[in-house]
Amino acid sequence: MKFRSSSAGYITGIRFYKSAGNNGTHIGQLYTSTGTLLGSFTFTAESLTGWQTVPVIPAIPIVANTTYVAAYFSPNGTYTSTTNYFTTAVVNNPLTALADGTDGVNGVFKYTAFAAFPNTGFQKSNYWVDVVFSLNNPGASAIHKNRSIYYQHLPRP
């Protein structure tokens, strides 16, 4: 998912929505818009379904008004998606999930046997990957206690 923040801040977590049967070791990643990997994190203690969150420690600083890509790797190829989701931008200030066409395609994915930069789009689909954002660097011990945390989009798929 391509996103921007209107304020500088920190990515403190990556989330994805897990449907039934999406088993295996999942890996969350944060990339620049050109594919430079900023961080890769393994999800642990996952529930059978629902939102899964991996802490990003240390938090990754991001620059305002710059496009980033949040992704996750699903080893068995199972994922949740909603087509035509990114026909318009999804805004949860200060974060914006970009509308398809704003900075290339959105609803990006990469179907591969290993974690890789997602650069292919299909029908403006949302693959329900998300970021946890904080205006301040919460530090490793306070990552889940910070009150200025924002999720890109909260509804369930």
Secondary structure in CASP SS format (residue, H / E / C, confidence):
PFRMAT SS
TARGET T0000
AUTHOR 0000-0000-0000
METHOD secondary structure of the structure
MODEL  1
M C 1.00
K E 1.00
F E 1.00
R E 1.00
S E 1.00
S C 1.00
S C 1.00
A C 1.00
G E 1.00
Y E 1.00
I E 1.00
T E 1.00
G E 1.00
I E 1.00
R E 1.00
F E 1.00
Y E 1.00
K E 1.00
S C 1.00
A C 1.00
G C 1.00
N C 1.00
N C 1.00
G C 1.00
T C 1.00
H C 1.00
I E 1.00
G E 1.00
Q E 1.00
L E 1.00
Y E 1.00
T E 1.00
S C 1.00
T C 1.00
G C 1.00
T C 1.00
L E 1.00
L E 1.00
G E 1.00
S E 1.00
F E 1.00
T E 1.00
F C 1.00
T C 1.00
A C 1.00
E C 1.00
S C 1.00
L C 1.00
T C 1.00
G E 1.00
W E 1.00
Q E 1.00
T E 1.00
V E 1.00
P E 1.00
V E 1.00
I E 1.00
P E 1.00
A E 1.00
I E 1.00
P E 1.00
I E 1.00
V C 1.00
A C 1.00
N C 1.00
T C 1.00
T C 1.00
Y E 1.00
V E 1.00
A E 1.00
A E 1.00
Y E 1.00
F E 1.00
S C 1.00
P C 1.00
N C 1.00
G C 1.00
T C 1.00
Y C 1.00
T C 1.00
S C 1.00
T E 1.00
T C 1.00
N C 1.00
Y H 1.00
F H 1.00
T H 1.00
T C 1.00
A C 1.00
V E 1.00
V E 1.00
N E 1.00
N C 1.00
P C 1.00
L E 1.00
T E 1.00
A E 1.00
L C 1.00
A C 1.00
D C 1.00
G C 1.00
T C 1.00
D C 1.00
G C 1.00
V C 1.00
N C 1.00
G C 1.00
V E 1.00
F E 1.00
K C 1.00
Y C 1.00
T C 1.00
A C 1.00
F C 1.00
A C 1.00
A C 1.00
F C 1.00
P C 1.00
N C 1.00
T E 1.00
G E 1.00
F C 1.00
Q C 1.00
K C 1.00
S C 1.00
N E 1.00
Y C 1.00
W C 1.00
V E 1.00
D E 1.00
V E 1.00
V E 1.00
F E 1.00
S E 1.00
L C 1.00
N C 1.00
N C 1.00
P C 1.00
G C 1.00
A H 1.00
S H 1.00
A H 1.00
I C 1.00
H C 1.00
K C 1.00
N C 1.00
R C 1.00
S C 1.00
I E 1.00
Y E 1.00
Y E 1.00
Q C 1.00
H C 1.00
L C 1.00
P C 1.00
R C 1.00
P C 1.00
END
